[in-house]
Amino acid sequence: MSKTILVADDEPSLRLLVKATLASRKYTLIEAANGQDALNLAKQVNPDLVLLDVMMPYLTGFQVCAELRKNASTAKIPVIILTAKGGQDDKDMALSVGAQHFLTKPFRPPELLQAVDLVLNSSMV
């Protein structure tokens, strides 16, 4: 069965790049262009993984991740923060709100594939 990944970023070009990068893996990809839509979709679909940008309208990626952790039905969904904000404070914040992994944009496609595979494979245990 295909894994479902929610890609949340307010930049259409980045969502397109992520989709192109993950296309070879045959994942089912769903998209959100802002934090509130990402949170709503995650609650409706319960994806196998969420890729979250930090700087989005309505809710930041950090806020979305924190909200996912508070809800029993979404608390165990793995999250990868994918952001241009690459400082140590941002990495610390990502981990403190419950993200499993942190990637800085611009990312290299093999780096994203490796992170997705790592997180999805470790969440199956």
CYANA upper distance limits for C-alpha pairs under 8 A (distance plus 0.5 A):
  2 SER  CA     26 LYS  CA      7.31
  2 SER  CA     27 TYR  CA      6.01
  2 SER  CA     28 THR  CA      6.77
  3 LYS  CA     27 TYR  CA      5.72
  3 LYS  CA     28 THR  CA      6.52
  3 LYS  CA     47 PRO  CA      8.07
  3 LYS  CA     48 ASP  CA      6.42
  4 THR  CA     27 TYR  CA      6.34
  4 THR  CA     28 THR  CA      5.08
  4 THR  CA     29 LEU  CA      6.28
  4 THR  CA     30 ILE  CA      7.91
  4 THR  CA     47 PRO  CA      5.50
  4 THR  CA     48 ASP  CA      5.78
  4 THR  CA     49 LEU  CA      7.25
  5 ILE  CA     27 TYR  CA      7.33
  5 ILE  CA     28 THR  CA      6.71
  5 ILE  CA     29 LEU  CA      5.48
  5 ILE  CA     30 ILE  CA      6.79
  5 ILE  CA     47 PRO  CA      6.11
  5 ILE  CA     48 ASP  CA      6.38
  5 ILE  CA     49 LEU  CA      5.36
  5 ILE  CA     50 VAL  CA      6.21
  5 ILE  CA     51 LEU  CA      7.84
  6 LEU  CA     29 LEU  CA      6.44
  6 LEU  CA     30 ILE  CA      5.37
  6 LEU  CA     31 GLU  CA      6.17
  6 LEU  CA     32 ALA  CA      7.85
  6 LEU  CA     38 ALA  CA      8.03
  6 LEU  CA     41 LEU  CA      8.44
  6 LEU  CA     42 ALA  CA      7.77
  6 LEU  CA     47 PRO  CA      6.83
  6 LEU  CA     49 LEU  CA      6.85
  6 LEU  CA     50 VAL  CA      5.22
  6 LEU  CA     51 LEU  CA      6.61
  7 VAL  CA     15 ARG  CA      7.07
  7 VAL  CA     18 VAL  CA      8.18
  7 VAL  CA     29 LEU  CA      7.50
  7 VAL  CA     30 ILE  CA      6.66
  7 VAL  CA     31 GLU  CA      5.36
  7 VAL  CA     32 ALA  CA      6.79
  7 VAL  CA     50 VAL  CA      6.64
  7 VAL  CA     51 LEU  CA      5.40
  7 VAL  CA     52 LEU  CA      6.97
  8 ALA  CA     15 ARG  CA      7.92
  8 ALA  CA     31 GLU  CA      6.28
  8 ALA  CA     32 ALA  CA      5.09
  8 ALA  CA     33 ALA  CA      6.32
  8 ALA  CA     34 ASN  CA      7.08
  8 ALA  CA     35 GLY  CA      7.61
  8 ALA  CA     38 ALA  CA      6.37
  8 ALA  CA     50 VAL  CA      8.00
  8 ALA  CA     51 LEU  CA      6.52
  8 ALA  CA     52 LEU  CA      5.51
  8 ALA  CA     53 ASP  CA      6.63
  9 ASP  CA     14 LEU  CA      7.54
  9 ASP  CA     15 ARG  CA      6.82
  9 ASP  CA     31 GLU  CA      8.44
  9 ASP  CA     32 ALA  CA      6.96
  9 ASP  CA     33 ALA  CA      5.71
  9 ASP  CA     34 ASN  CA      6.83
  9 ASP  CA     52 LEU  CA      6.98
  9 ASP  CA     53 ASP  CA      5.62
  9 ASP  CA     56 MET  CA      7.08
 10 ASP  CA     32 ALA  CA      8.05
 10 ASP  CA     33 ALA  CA      4.84
 10 ASP  CA     34 ASN  CA      6.04
 10 ASP  CA     53 ASP  CA      8.29
 10 ASP  CA     55 MET  CA      8.49
 10 ASP  CA     56 MET  CA      6.17
 10 ASP  CA     57 PRO  CA      7.83
 11 GLU  CA     15 ARG  CA      7.05
 11 GLU  CA     33 ALA  CA      7.67
 12 PRO  CA     16 LEU  CA      6.67
 12 PRO  CA     33 ALA  CA      8.07
 13 SER  CA     17 LEU  CA      6.71
 14 LEU  CA     18 VAL  CA      6.66
 15 ARG  CA     19 LYS  CA      6.60
 15 ARG  CA     31 GLU  CA      7.87
 16 LEU  CA     20 ALA  CA      6.59
 17 LEU  CA     21 THR  CA      6.55
 18 VAL  CA     22 LEU  CA      6.65
 18 VAL  CA    109 PRO  CA      8.49
 19 LYS  CA     23 ALA  CA      6.34
 19 LYS  CA     29 LEU  CA      7.61
 20 ALA  CA     24 SER  CA      8.40
 21 THR  CA    109 PRO  CA      6.26
 21 THR  CA    112 LEU  CA      8.27
 21 THR  CA    113 LEU  CA      7.78
 22 LEU  CA     26 LYS  CA      7.76
 22 LEU  CA     27 TYR  CA      7.47
 22 LEU  CA    113 LEU  CA      7.34
 23 ALA  CA     27 TYR  CA      7.41
 31 GLU  CA     38 ALA  CA      8.17
 32 ALA  CA     37 ASP  CA      6.09
 32 ALA  CA     38 ALA  CA      5.61
 32 ALA  CA     41 LEU  CA      8.15
 33 ALA  CA     37 ASP  CA      7.40
 33 ALA  CA     38 ALA  CA      7.92
 33 ALA  CA     56 MET  CA      8.17
 34 ASN  CA     38 ALA  CA      6.75
 34 ASN  CA     56 MET  CA      5.78
 34 ASN  CA     57 PRO  CA      5.67
 34 ASN  CA     58 TYR  CA      7.01
 34 ASN  CA     59 LEU  CA      7.53
 35 GLY  CA     39 LEU  CA      6.72
 35 GLY  CA     56 MET  CA      6.32
 35 GLY  CA     57 PRO  CA      6.63
 35 GLY  CA     58 TYR  CA      6.23
 35 GLY  CA     59 LEU  CA      4.83
 35 GLY  CA     60 THR  CA      6.22
 35 GLY  CA     61 GLY  CA      6.81
 35 GLY  CA     63 GLN  CA      8.47
 35 GLY  CA     64 VAL  CA      6.69
 36 GLN  CA     40 ASN  CA      6.73
 36 GLN  CA     57 PRO  CA      8.39
 36 GLN  CA     58 TYR  CA      6.38
 36 GLN  CA     59 LEU  CA      6.20
 36 GLN  CA     64 VAL  CA      8.05
 37 ASP  CA     41 LEU  CA      6.48
 38 ALA  CA     42 ALA  CA      6.53
 38 ALA  CA     64 VAL  CA      7.87
 39 LEU  CA     43 LYS  CA      6.81
 39 LEU  CA     64 VAL  CA      6.35
 39 LEU  CA     67 GLU  CA      8.16
 39 LEU  CA     68 LEU  CA      7.69
 40 ASN  CA     44 GLN  CA      6.77
 41 LEU  CA     45 VAL  CA      6.27
 41 LEU  CA     46 ASN  CA      8.12
 42 ALA  CA     46 ASN  CA      5.52
 42 ALA  CA     47 PRO  CA      6.70
 42 ALA  CA     50 VAL  CA      8.33
 42 ALA  CA     68 LEU  CA      8.43
 42 ALA  CA     74 THR  CA      7.70
 43 LYS  CA     73 SER  CA      7.83
 43 LYS  CA     74 THR  CA      6.96
 46 ASN  CA     73 SER  CA      8.14
 46 ASN  CA     74 THR  CA      6.99
 46 ASN  CA     77 ILE  CA      7.92
 47 PRO  CA     77 ILE  CA      7.49
 48 ASP  CA     77 ILE  CA      6.61
 48 ASP  CA     78 PRO  CA      7.48
 48 ASP  CA    120 LEU  CA      7.87
 49 LEU  CA     77 ILE  CA      6.39
 49 LEU  CA     78 PRO  CA      5.56
 49 LEU  CA     79 VAL  CA      6.39
 49 LEU  CA     80 ILE  CA      8.22
 49 LEU  CA    120 LEU  CA      7.57
 50 VAL  CA     77 ILE  CA      7.69
 50 VAL  CA     78 PRO  CA      6.85
 50 VAL  CA     79 VAL  CA      5.30
 50 VAL  CA     80 ILE  CA      6.79
 51 LEU  CA     79 VAL  CA      6.41
 51 LEU  CA     80 ILE  CA      5.38
 51 LEU  CA     81 ILE  CA      6.43
 51 LEU  CA     82 LEU  CA      6.92
 52 LEU  CA     61 GLY  CA      5.84
 52 LEU  CA     79 VAL  CA      7.59
 52 LEU  CA     80 ILE  CA      6.70
 52 LEU  CA     81 ILE  CA      5.35
 52 LEU  CA     82 LEU  CA      6.15
 52 LEU  CA     83 THR  CA      8.22
 53 ASP  CA     60 THR  CA      8.06
 53 ASP  CA     61 GLY  CA      5.88
 53 ASP  CA     81 ILE  CA      6.44
 53 ASP  CA     82 LEU  CA      5.50
 53 ASP  CA     83 THR  CA      5.59
 54 VAL  CA     60 THR  CA      5.67
 54 VAL  CA     61 GLY  CA      4.56
 54 VAL  CA     62 PHE  CA      6.61
 54 VAL  CA     81 ILE  CA      7.44
 54 VAL  CA     82 LEU  CA      7.64
 54 VAL  CA     83 THR  CA      6.20
 54 VAL  CA     85 LYS  CA      8.05
 55 MET  CA     60 THR  CA      5.90
 55 MET  CA     61 GLY  CA      7.10
 55 MET  CA     83 THR  CA      8.11
 56 MET  CA     60 THR  CA      5.70
 56 MET  CA     61 GLY  CA      7.37
 59 LEU  CA     63 GLN  CA      6.35
 59 LEU  CA     64 VAL  CA      6.86
 60 THR  CA     64 VAL  CA      6.77
 61 GLY  CA     65 CYS  CA      6.59
 61 GLY  CA     81 ILE  CA      7.73
 62 PHE  CA     66 ALA  CA      6.67
 62 PHE  CA     93 MET  CA      7.86
 62 PHE  CA     94 ALA  CA      6.86
 62 PHE  CA     97 VAL  CA      6.96
 63 GLN  CA     67 GLU  CA      6.62
 63 GLN  CA     97 VAL  CA      8.44
 64 VAL  CA     68 LEU  CA      6.65
 65 CYS  CA     69 ARG  CA      6.86
 65 CYS  CA     79 VAL  CA      7.62
 65 CYS  CA     97 VAL  CA      6.61
 65 CYS  CA     98 GLY  CA      7.08
 65 CYS  CA     99 ALA  CA      7.33
 66 ALA  CA     70 LYS  CA      7.02
 66 ALA  CA     97 VAL  CA      5.47
 66 ALA  CA     98 GLY  CA      7.24
 67 GLU  CA     71 ASN  CA      7.17
 68 LEU  CA     74 THR  CA      5.73
 68 LEU  CA     75 ALA  CA      5.88
 68 LEU  CA     77 ILE  CA      8.20
 69 ARG  CA     74 THR  CA      6.96
 69 ARG  CA     75 ALA  CA      4.53
 69 ARG  CA     76 LYS  CA      7.65
 69 ARG  CA     97 VAL  CA      8.20
 69 ARG  CA     98 GLY  CA      7.37
 70 LYS  CA     74 THR  CA      8.36
 70 LYS  CA     75 ALA  CA      6.74
 71 ASN  CA     75 ALA  CA      6.05
 72 ALA  CA     76 LYS  CA      8.45
 78 PRO  CA     99 ALA  CA      7.34
 78 PRO  CA    100 GLN  CA      6.69
 78 PRO  CA    119 VAL  CA      7.41
 78 PRO  CA    120 LEU  CA      8.09
 78 PRO  CA    123 SER  CA      7.57
 79 VAL  CA     98 GLY  CA      8.08
 79 VAL  CA     99 ALA  CA      5.34
 79 VAL  CA    100 GLN  CA      6.10
 79 VAL  CA    101 HIS  CA      7.34
 80 ILE  CA     99 ALA  CA      6.33
 80 ILE  CA    100 GLN  CA      6.40
 80 ILE  CA    101 HIS  CA      5.22
 80 ILE  CA    102 PHE  CA      6.14
 80 ILE  CA    103 LEU  CA      7.81
 80 ILE  CA    115 ALA  CA      8.47
 80 ILE  CA    116 VAL  CA      8.38
 81 ILE  CA     94 ALA  CA      7.28
 81 ILE  CA     99 ALA  CA      7.12
 81 ILE  CA    101 HIS  CA      6.78
 81 ILE  CA    102 PHE  CA      5.24
 81 ILE  CA    103 LEU  CA      6.62
 82 LEU  CA    102 PHE  CA      6.60
 82 LEU  CA    103 LEU  CA      5.33
 82 LEU  CA    104 THR  CA      6.31
 82 LEU  CA    105 LYS  CA      7.03
 83 THR  CA    102 PHE  CA      8.42
 83 THR  CA    103 LEU  CA      6.95
 83 THR  CA    104 THR  CA      5.55
 83 THR  CA    105 LYS  CA      5.77
 84 ALA  CA    104 THR  CA      5.93
 84 ALA  CA    105 LYS  CA      5.12
 84 ALA  CA    106 PRO  CA      7.43
 85 LYS  CA     90 ASP  CA      6.94
 85 LYS  CA    104 THR  CA      7.28
 85 LYS  CA    105 LYS  CA      8.33
 86 GLY  CA     90 ASP  CA      6.72
 86 GLY  CA     91 LYS  CA      7.42
 86 GLY  CA    103 LEU  CA      8.42
 86 GLY  CA    104 THR  CA      5.97
 86 GLY  CA    105 LYS  CA      8.43
 87 GLY  CA     91 LYS  CA      7.00
 88 GLN  CA     92 ASP  CA      6.57
 89 ASP  CA     93 MET  CA      6.56
 90 ASP  CA     94 ALA  CA      6.62
 91 LYS  CA     95 LEU  CA      6.89
 91 LYS  CA    102 PHE  CA      7.02
 92 ASP  CA     96 SER  CA      6.60
 93 MET  CA     97 VAL  CA      6.76
 94 ALA  CA     98 GLY  CA      7.01
 94 ALA  CA     99 ALA  CA      5.88
 94 ALA  CA    101 HIS  CA      8.45
 94 ALA  CA    102 PHE  CA      7.53
 95 LEU  CA     99 ALA  CA      5.58
 95 LEU  CA    100 GLN  CA      7.29
 95 LEU  CA    101 HIS  CA      8.17
100 GLN  CA    119 VAL  CA      7.51
101 HIS  CA    115 ALA  CA      7.70
101 HIS  CA    119 VAL  CA      8.02
103 LEU  CA    107 PHE  CA      7.45
103 LEU  CA    112 LEU  CA      8.12
107 PHE  CA    111 GLU  CA      7.15
107 PHE  CA    112 LEU  CA      7.36
108 ARG  CA    112 LEU  CA      7.09
109 PRO  CA    113 LEU  CA      6.74
110 PRO  CA    114 GLN  CA      6.54
111 GLU  CA    115 ALA  CA      6.73
112 LEU  CA    116 VAL  CA      6.61
113 LEU  CA    117 ASP  CA      6.55
114 GLN  CA    118 LEU  CA      6.48
115 ALA  CA    119 VAL  CA      6.58
116 VAL  CA    120 LEU  CA      6.46
117 ASP  CA    121 ASN  CA      6.33
118 LEU  CA    122 SER  CA      6.55
119 VAL  CA    123 SER  CA      6.56
120 LEU  CA    124 MET  CA      7.03
121 ASN  CA    125 VAL  CA      7.84
